[in-house]
Amino acid sequence: MHGKVWMFSNLIDDEDLAFLQREFVSYQQAMDYYGLGYKPIVRLSHISGSVYKIGKKVLIRRSIFEEYLRNHVKRGTEEWEELLR
């Protein structure tokens, strides 16, 4: 696990632990985990440069995607609301 994750161990469930172990996730996995729709996930993954294509399969590199979210997207801001449209 990363950094000070242990400080929040009481807030982490089995789903979080399974997700943290994956470096690459599908659009559907990202939608389920982050609670966003298809279009926002696709937009954010492309903007962040975290999209990897393997044949016909499209995956999101979670570490890049989450770094982008931490540094550029704040929940509740106008930008956040725009992404959800």
MOPAC internal coordinates of N, CA, C and O (Angstrom, degrees):
PM7 1SCF
backbone

  N    0.0000 0     0.00 0     0.00 0    0    0    0
  C    1.4529 1     0.00 0     0.00 0    1    0    0
  C    1.5208 1   109.47 1     0.00 0    2    1    0
  O    1.2310 1   121.38 1   -14.27 1    3    2    1
  N    1.3040 1   114.97 1   165.73 1    3    2    1
  C    1.4492 1   120.40 1  -173.66 1    5    3    2
  C    1.5240 1   112.33 1   -94.93 1    6    5    3
  O    1.2310 1   121.46 1   -34.84 1    7    6    5
  N    1.3388 1   114.82 1   145.16 1    7    6    5
  C    1.4469 1   123.40 1   168.15 1    9    7    6
  C    1.5084 1   116.22 1    38.43 1   10    9    7
  O    1.2310 1   120.66 1    63.13 1   11   10    9
  N    1.3229 1   116.34 1  -116.87 1   11   10    9
  C    1.4601 1   121.97 1  -173.90 1   13   11   10
  C    1.5194 1   112.44 1  -102.75 1   14   13   11
  O    1.2310 1   120.78 1  -146.56 1   15   14   13
  N    1.3236 1   116.11 1    33.44 1   15   14   13
  C    1.4589 1   120.03 1   179.36 1   17   15   14
  C    1.5233 1   110.22 1   -58.92 1   18   17   15
  O    1.2310 1   120.23 1   146.37 1   19   18   17
  N    1.3357 1   117.17 1   -33.63 1   19   18   17
  C    1.4666 1   120.71 1  -178.68 1   21   19   18
  C    1.5211 1   111.93 1   -57.89 1   22   21   19
  O    1.2310 1   119.72 1   152.49 1   23   22   21
  N    1.3339 1   118.14 1   -27.51 1   23   22   21
  C    1.4585 1   121.63 1  -179.74 1   25   23   22
  C    1.5220 1   111.13 1   -65.25 1   26   25   23
  O    1.2310 1   120.53 1   156.66 1   27   26   25
  N    1.3126 1   116.59 1   -23.34 1   27   26   25
  C    1.4571 1   121.51 1  -177.24 1   29   27   26
  C    1.5294 1   111.17 1  -112.90 1   30   29   27
  O    1.2310 1   120.44 1  -159.82 1   31   30   29
  N    1.3136 1   116.76 1    20.18 1   31   30   29
  C    1.4584 1   120.70 1  -173.94 1   33   31   30
  C    1.5290 1   112.75 1   -59.47 1   34   33   31
  O    1.2310 1   119.96 1   154.07 1   35   34   33
  N    1.3152 1   117.69 1   -25.93 1   35   34   33
  C    1.4612 1   119.11 1   178.27 1   37   35   34
  C    1.5262 1   112.04 1   -74.03 1   38   37   35
  O    1.2310 1   120.05 1   166.55 1   39   38   37
  N    1.3363 1   117.50 1   -13.45 1   39   38   37
  C    1.4621 1   122.11 1   179.56 1   41   39   38
  C    1.5266 1   112.63 1   -99.49 1   42   41   39
  O    1.2310 1   120.25 1   173.13 1   43   42   41
  N    1.3306 1   117.12 1    -6.87 1   43   42   41
  C    1.4591 1   121.92 1  -175.52 1   45   43   42
  C    1.5256 1   109.26 1   -97.39 1   46   45   43
  O    1.2310 1   120.95 1   -51.24 1   47   46   45
  N    1.3274 1   115.79 1   128.76 1   47   46   45
  C    1.4633 1   119.61 1   178.32 1   49   47   46
  C    1.5314 1   109.82 1  -108.84 1   50   49   47
  O    1.2310 1   120.82 1     3.95 1   51   50   49
  N    1.3211 1   116.03 1  -176.05 1   51   50   49
  C    1.4629 1   121.05 1  -177.78 1   53   51   50
  C    1.5198 1   112.41 1   -61.61 1   54   53   51
  O    1.2310 1   120.45 1   144.48 1   55   54   53
  N    1.3402 1   116.75 1   -35.52 1   55   54   53
  C    1.4652 1   120.57 1   178.65 1   57   55   54
  C    1.5313 1   110.23 1   -63.56 1   58   57   55
  O    1.2310 1   120.42 1   137.46 1   59   58   57
  N    1.3288 1   116.80 1   -42.54 1   59   58   57
  C    1.4636 1   120.88 1   178.55 1   61   59   58
  C    1.5275 1   110.69 1   -62.98 1   62   61   59
  O    1.2310 1   120.32 1   135.66 1   63   62   61
  N    1.3185 1   116.99 1   -44.34 1   63   62   61
  C    1.4617 1   120.79 1  -179.40 1   65   63   62
  C    1.5262 1   111.12 1   -62.87 1   66   65   63
  O    1.2310 1   120.13 1   137.70 1   67   66   65
  N    1.3135 1   117.36 1   -42.30 1   67   66   65
  C    1.4690 1   120.94 1   178.56 1   69   67   66
  C    1.5226 1   110.09 1   -64.15 1   70   69   67
  O    1.2310 1   120.42 1   139.31 1   71   70   69
  N    1.3263 1   116.80 1   -40.69 1   71   70   69
  C    1.4606 1   121.00 1  -179.40 1   73   71   70
  C    1.5264 1   111.11 1   -67.24 1   74   73   71
  O    1.2310 1   120.29 1   139.60 1   75   74   73
  N    1.3406 1   117.05 1   -40.40 1   75   74   73
  C    1.4615 1   121.29 1  -179.69 1   77   75   74
  C    1.5248 1   112.22 1   -63.27 1   78   77   75
  O    1.2310 1   120.09 1   154.64 1   79   78   77
  N    1.3163 1   117.43 1   -25.36 1   79   78   77
  C    1.4610 1   120.99 1  -178.51 1   81   79   78
  C    1.5257 1   112.60 1   -79.61 1   82   81   79
  O    1.2310 1   120.09 1   167.08 1   83   82   81
  N    1.3132 1   117.42 1   -12.92 1   83   82   81
  C    1.4668 1   121.32 1  -178.62 1   85   83   82
  C    1.5230 1   110.26 1   -94.51 1   86   85   83
  O    1.2310 1   120.80 1   -49.91 1   87   86   85
  N    1.3176 1   116.07 1   130.09 1   87   86   85
  C    1.4631 1   119.75 1   174.75 1   89   87   86
  C    1.5213 1   110.63 1   -86.53 1   90   89   87
  O    1.2310 1   120.32 1   147.67 1   91   90   89
  N    1.3137 1   116.98 1   -32.33 1   91   90   89
  C    1.4596 1   122.15 1   179.67 1   93   91   90
  C    1.5213 1   109.20 1  -120.23 1   94   93   91
  O    1.2310 1   120.54 1   -42.70 1   95   94   93
  N    1.3300 1   116.58 1   137.30 1   95   94   93
  C    1.4655 1   121.62 1   178.32 1   97   95   94
  C    1.5224 1   109.39 1  -132.15 1   98   97   95
  O    1.2310 1   121.03 1   -24.83 1   99   98   97
  N    1.3092 1   115.64 1   155.17 1   99   98   97
  C    1.4621 1   121.00 1   177.27 1  101   99   98
  C    1.5274 1   109.21 1   -80.59 1  102  101   99
  O    1.2310 1   121.06 1   -12.00 1  103  102  101
  N    1.3217 1   115.58 1   168.00 1  103  102  101
  C    1.4710 1   119.33 1   174.72 1  105  103  102
  C    1.5261 1   110.00 1   -57.13 1  106  105  103
  O    1.2310 1   120.42 1   136.10 1  107  106  105
  N    1.3285 1   116.81 1   -43.90 1  107  106  105
  C    1.4663 1   120.36 1  -177.17 1  109  107  106
  C    1.5261 1   111.01 1   -63.44 1  110  109  107
  O    1.2310 1   119.87 1   136.95 1  111  110  109
  N    1.3321 1   117.85 1   -43.05 1  111  110  109
  C    1.4662 1   120.56 1   178.29 1  113  111  110
  C    1.5188 1   110.41 1   -62.33 1  114  113  111
  O    1.2310 1   120.15 1   138.30 1  115  114  113
  N    1.3324 1   117.32 1   -41.70 1  115  114  113
  C    1.4653 1   121.25 1   178.72 1  117  115  114
  C    1.5238 1   110.80 1   -65.09 1  118  117  115
  O    1.2310 1   120.33 1   138.71 1  119  118  117
  N    1.3225 1   116.97 1   -41.29 1  119  118  117
  C    1.4628 1   120.81 1   178.84 1  121  119  118
  C    1.5258 1   110.04 1   -60.78 1  122  121  119
  O    1.2310 1   120.40 1   133.86 1  123  122  121
  N    1.3099 1   116.84 1   -46.14 1  123  122  121
  C    1.4643 1   121.35 1  -179.03 1  125  123  122
  C    1.5288 1   111.44 1   -64.50 1  126  125  123
  O    1.2310 1   120.55 1   135.79 1  127  126  125
  N    1.3232 1   116.55 1   -44.21 1  127  126  125
  C    1.4713 1   120.23 1  -174.58 1  129  127  126
  C    1.5257 1   112.53 1   -73.75 1  130  129  127
  O    1.2310 1   120.17 1   134.32 1  131  130  129
  N    1.3222 1   117.28 1   -45.68 1  131  130  129
  C    1.4684 1   120.59 1  -175.43 1  133  131  130
  C    1.5274 1   112.75 1   -86.93 1  134  133  131
  O    1.2310 1   120.13 1   169.27 1  135  134  133
  N    1.3218 1   117.36 1   -10.73 1  135  134  133
  C    1.4536 1   120.79 1   178.67 1  137  135  134
  C    1.5165 1   113.37 1    70.81 1  138  137  135
  O    1.2310 1   120.66 1  -147.54 1  139  138  137
  N    1.3221 1   116.34 1    32.46 1  139  138  137
  C    1.4592 1   122.25 1   179.44 1  141  139  138
  C    1.5250 1   109.15 1  -115.13 1  142  141  139
  O    1.2310 1   120.85 1   -21.03 1  143  142  141
  N    1.3148 1   115.98 1   158.97 1  143  142  141
  C    1.4516 1   121.24 1   177.23 1  145  143  142
  C    1.5159 1   111.90 1   -79.87 1  146  145  143
  O    1.2310 1   121.58 1    -2.51 1  147  146  145
  N    1.3155 1   114.57 1   177.49 1  147  146  145
  C    1.4617 1   121.53 1  -177.58 1  149  147  146
  C    1.5318 1   112.50 1   -60.22 1  150  149  147
  O    1.2310 1   120.43 1   128.67 1  151  150  149
  N    1.3415 1   116.78 1   -51.33 1  151  150  149
  C    1.4681 1   119.61 1  -176.10 1  153  151  150
  C    1.5333 1   112.96 1   -61.89 1  154  153  151
  O    1.2310 1   118.78 1   134.27 1  155  154  153
  N    1.3411 1   119.94 1   -45.73 1  155  154  153
  C    1.4703 1   118.51 1   177.33 1  157  155  154
  C    1.5311 1   113.37 1   -61.63 1  158  157  155
  O    1.2310 1   120.19 1   141.23 1  159  158  157
  N    1.3305 1   117.25 1   -38.77 1  159  158  157
  C    1.4690 1   120.22 1   178.59 1  161  159  158
  C    1.5191 1   110.39 1   -64.02 1  162  161  159
  O    1.2310 1   120.16 1   135.18 1  163  162  161
  N    1.3220 1   117.29 1   -44.82 1  163  162  161
  C    1.4621 1   120.96 1   179.93 1  165  163  162
  C    1.5241 1   110.10 1   -63.36 1  166  165  163
  O    1.2310 1   120.33 1   132.82 1  167  166  165
  N    1.3305 1   116.98 1   -47.18 1  167  166  165
  C    1.4743 1   120.56 1   179.81 1  169  167  166
  C    1.5255 1   111.59 1   -59.56 1  170  169  167
  O    1.2310 1   120.81 1   128.65 1  171  170  169
  N    1.3266 1   116.05 1   -51.35 1  171  170  169
  C    1.4645 1   119.94 1  -177.32 1  173  171  170
  C    1.5268 1   112.27 1   -64.09 1  174  173  171
  O    1.2310 1   120.23 1   140.77 1  175  174  173
  N    1.3102 1   117.17 1   -39.23 1  175  174  173
  C    1.4664 1   118.93 1  -179.24 1  177  175  174
  C    1.5238 1   111.25 1   -67.23 1  178  177  175
  O    1.2310 1   120.32 1   142.79 1  179  178  177
  N    1.3212 1   116.99 1   -37.21 1  179  178  177
  C    1.4679 1   119.51 1   178.31 1  181  179  178
  C    1.5311 1   110.96 1   -72.77 1  182  181  179
  O    1.2310 1   119.95 1   137.04 1  183  182  181
  N    1.3234 1   117.70 1   -42.96 1  183  182  181
  C    1.4673 1   121.21 1   178.61 1  185  183  182
  C    1.5267 1   110.40 1   -60.61 1  186  185  183
  O    1.2310 1   120.46 1   140.09 1  187  186  185
  N    1.3227 1   116.73 1   -39.91 1  187  186  185
  C    1.4659 1   120.71 1  -176.77 1  189  187  186
  C    1.5214 1   113.15 1   -78.06 1  190  189  187
  O    1.2310 1   120.07 1   167.58 1  191  190  189
  N    1.3300 1   117.47 1   -12.42 1  191  190  189
  C    1.4629 1   120.27 1  -178.61 1  193  191  190
  C    1.5184 1   112.97 1    75.39 1  194  193  191
  O    1.2310 1   120.42 1  -153.27 1  195  194  193
  N    1.3255 1   116.81 1    26.73 1  195  194  193
  C    1.4586 1   120.35 1  -176.04 1  197  195  194
  C    1.5298 1   113.67 1  -102.86 1  198  197  195
  O    1.2310 1   120.16 1  -168.21 1  199  198  197
  N    1.3383 1   117.29 1    11.79 1  199  198  197
  C    1.4660 1   121.22 1  -178.09 1  201  199  198
  C    1.5294 1   110.04 1   -88.40 1  202  201  199
  O    1.2310 1   121.42 1   -48.21 1  203  202  201
  N    1.3200 1   114.88 1   131.79 1  203  202  201
  C    1.4593 1   122.11 1   175.34 1  205  203  202
  C    1.5092 1   107.88 1  -127.04 1  206  205  203
  O    1.2310 1   120.42 1   -48.59 1  207  206  205
  N    1.3306 1   116.81 1   131.41 1  207  206  205
  C    1.4569 1   121.39 1   179.34 1  209  207  206
  C    1.5253 1   108.38 1  -110.43 1  210  209  207
  O    1.2310 1   121.92 1   -50.25 1  211  210  209
  N    1.3200 1   113.93 1   129.75 1  211  210  209
  C    1.4604 1   121.11 1   177.45 1  213  211  210
  C    1.5230 1   105.72 1  -125.88 1  214  213  211
  O    1.2310 1   121.00 1   -79.92 1  215  214  213
  N    1.3145 1   115.70 1   100.08 1  215  214  213
  C    1.4602 1   119.51 1  -172.74 1  217  215  214
  C    1.5181 1   108.93 1    64.09 1  218  217  215
  O    1.2310 1   120.65 1    56.25 1  219  218  217
  N    1.3244 1   116.37 1  -123.75 1  219  218  217
  C    1.4596 1   120.47 1   178.28 1  221  219  218
  C    1.5315 1   112.38 1   -91.66 1  222  221  219
  O    1.2310 1   120.78 1   172.41 1  223  222  221
  N    1.3127 1   116.11 1    -7.59 1  223  222  221
  C    1.4644 1   120.99 1  -176.70 1  225  223  222
  C    1.5307 1   110.43 1   -85.43 1  226  225  223
  O    1.2310 1   120.67 1   -45.43 1  227  226  225
  N    1.3175 1   116.33 1   134.57 1  227  226  225
  C    1.4639 1   122.41 1   178.38 1  229  227  226
  C    1.5196 1   108.00 1  -113.67 1  230  229  227
  O    1.2310 1   120.97 1   -54.26 1  231  230  229
  N    1.3304 1   115.75 1   125.74 1  231  230  229
  C    1.4639 1   121.35 1   179.72 1  233  231  230
  C    1.5203 1   110.40 1  -124.32 1  234  233  231
  O    1.2310 1   121.24 1   -23.09 1  235  234  233
  N    1.3202 1   115.24 1   156.91 1  235  234  233
  C    1.4614 1   122.37 1   177.55 1  237  235  234
  C    1.5182 1   107.53 1  -111.31 1  238  237  235
  O    1.2310 1   120.67 1   -51.79 1  239  238  237
  N    1.3268 1   116.33 1   128.21 1  239  238  237
  C    1.4678 1   119.65 1   175.03 1  241  239  238
  C    1.5232 1   107.10 1   -79.69 1  242  241  239
  O    1.2310 1   121.53 1   -70.98 1  243  242  241
  N    1.3094 1   114.68 1   109.02 1  243  242  241
  C    1.4536 1   122.61 1  -171.12 1  245  243  242
  C    1.5212 1   113.48 1   -58.62 1  246  245  243
  O    1.2310 1   119.53 1   139.49 1  247  246  245
  N    1.3164 1   118.50 1   -40.51 1  247  246  245
  C    1.4683 1   120.70 1  -177.34 1  249  247  246
  C    1.5295 1   111.22 1   -62.72 1  250  249  247
  O    1.2310 1   120.01 1   137.63 1  251  250  249
  N    1.3148 1   117.58 1   -42.37 1  251  250  249
  C    1.4710 1   121.52 1   178.86 1  253  251  250
  C    1.5241 1   110.36 1   -69.12 1  254  253  251
  O    1.2310 1   120.85 1   136.30 1  255  254  253
  N    1.3305 1   115.99 1   -43.70 1  255  254  253
  C    1.4611 1   121.51 1  -179.39 1  257  255  254
  C    1.5318 1   110.72 1   -60.31 1  258  257  255
  O    1.2310 1   120.35 1   132.02 1  259  258  257
  N    1.3321 1   116.93 1   -47.98 1  259  258  257
  C    1.4622 1   120.52 1  -178.60 1  261  259  258
  C    1.5200 1   112.62 1   -68.10 1  262  261  259
  O    1.2310 1   120.13 1   144.66 1  263  262  261
  N    1.3250 1   117.35 1   -35.34 1  263  262  261
  C    1.4676 1   119.98 1   176.32 1  265  263  262
  C    1.5250 1   109.77 1   -62.62 1  266  265  263
  O    1.2310 1   120.60 1   137.23 1  267  266  265
  N    1.3182 1   116.47 1   -42.77 1  267  266  265
  C    1.4674 1   120.54 1   177.73 1  269  267  266
  C    1.5300 1   110.28 1   -61.21 1  270  269  267
  O    1.2310 1   120.52 1   133.66 1  271  270  269
  N    1.3192 1   116.60 1   -46.34 1  271  270  269
  C    1.4657 1   119.73 1   179.12 1  273  271  270
  C    1.5220 1   111.39 1   -58.84 1  274  273  271
  O    1.2310 1   120.19 1   134.08 1  275  274  273
  N    1.3294 1   117.23 1   -45.92 1  275  274  273
  C    1.4756 1   121.09 1  -179.75 1  277  275  274
  C    1.5157 1   112.01 1   -60.95 1  278  277  275
  O    1.2310 1   120.32 1   140.86 1  279  278  277
  N    1.3211 1   116.99 1   -39.14 1  279  278  277
  C    1.4652 1   121.09 1  -173.34 1  281  279  278
  C    1.5223 1   114.83 1   -89.99 1  282  281  279
  O    1.2310 1   119.66 1   159.54 1  283  282  281
  N    1.3255 1   118.26 1   -20.46 1  283  282  281
  C    1.4613 1   119.34 1  -171.15 1  285  283  282
  C    1.5181 1   116.37 1  -126.79 1  286  285  283
  O    1.2310 1   119.75 1   159.16 1  287  286  285
  N    1.3040 1   118.08 1   -20.84 1  287  286  285
  C    1.4559 1   119.00 1  -173.12 1  289  287  286
  C    1.5274 1   109.98 1  -121.75 1  290  289  287
  O    1.2310 1   120.71 1   -58.50 1  291  290  289
  N    1.3012 1   116.24 1   121.50 1  291  290  289
  C    1.4647 1   121.94 1   178.31 1  293  291  290
  C    1.5235 1   108.53 1  -113.14 1  294  293  291
  O    1.2310 1   120.68 1   -54.42 1  295  294  293
  N    1.3212 1   116.30 1   125.58 1  295  294  293
  C    1.4735 1   120.72 1   177.75 1  297  295  294
  C    1.5170 1   109.96 1   -58.61 1  298  297  295
  O    1.2310 1   121.45 1   -38.25 1  299  298  297
  N    1.3218 1   114.82 1   141.75 1  299  298  297
  C    1.4557 1   119.70 1   176.59 1  301  299  298
  C    1.5170 1   114.56 1    87.06 1  302  301  299
  O    1.2310 1   119.95 1   174.34 1  303  302  301
  N    1.3265 1   117.71 1    -5.66 1  303  302  301
  C    1.4646 1   120.31 1   178.88 1  305  303  302
  C    1.5279 1   109.65 1   -87.92 1  306  305  303
  O    1.2310 1   121.40 1   -11.35 1  307  306  305
  N    1.3121 1   114.93 1   168.65 1  307  306  305
  C    1.4658 1   120.09 1   177.58 1  309  307  306
  C    1.5229 1   110.84 1   -60.92 1  310  309  307
  O    1.2310 1   120.53 1   140.82 1  311  310  309
  N    1.3388 1   116.60 1   -39.18 1  311  310  309
  C    1.4682 1   120.96 1   178.60 1  313  311  310
  C    1.5315 1   110.25 1   -60.11 1  314  313  311
  O    1.2310 1   120.32 1   137.62 1  315  314  313
  N    1.3249 1   116.99 1   -42.38 1  315  314  313
  C    1.4562 1   122.06 1   179.55 1  317  315  314
  C    1.5303 1   109.98 1   -61.35 1  318  317  315
  O    1.2310 1   120.91 1   133.29 1  319  318  317
  N    1.3234 1   115.86 1   -46.71 1  319  318  317
  C    1.4584 1   120.78 1  -179.95 1  321  319  318
  C    1.5326 1   110.62 1   -61.42 1  322  321  319
  O    1.2310 1   120.38 1   141.23 1  323  322  321
  N    1.3276 1   116.89 1   -38.77 1  323  322  321
  C    1.4687 1   121.71 1   179.16 1  325  323  322
  C    1.5278 1   110.49 1   -63.93 1  326  325  323
  O    1.2310 1   120.20 1   140.74 1  327  326  325
  N    1.3401 1   117.21 1   -39.26 1  327  326  325
  C    1.4584 1   120.70 1  -179.75 1  329  327  326
  C    1.5229 1   111.93 1   -65.69 1  330  329  327
  O    1.2310 1   120.25 1   148.92 1  331  330  329
  N    1.3008 1   117.12 1   -31.08 1  331  330  329
  C    1.4511 1   121.01 1  -177.46 1  333  331  330
  C    1.5116 1   113.51 1   -77.62 1  334  333  331
  O    1.2310 1   120.05 1   168.57 1  335  334  333
  N    1.3091 1   117.51 1   -11.43 1  335  334  333
  C    1.4783 1   120.68 1   179.79 1  337  335  334
  C    1.4979 1   111.81 1   -78.72 1  338  337  335
  O    1.2310 1   120.10 1   180.00 1  339  338  337

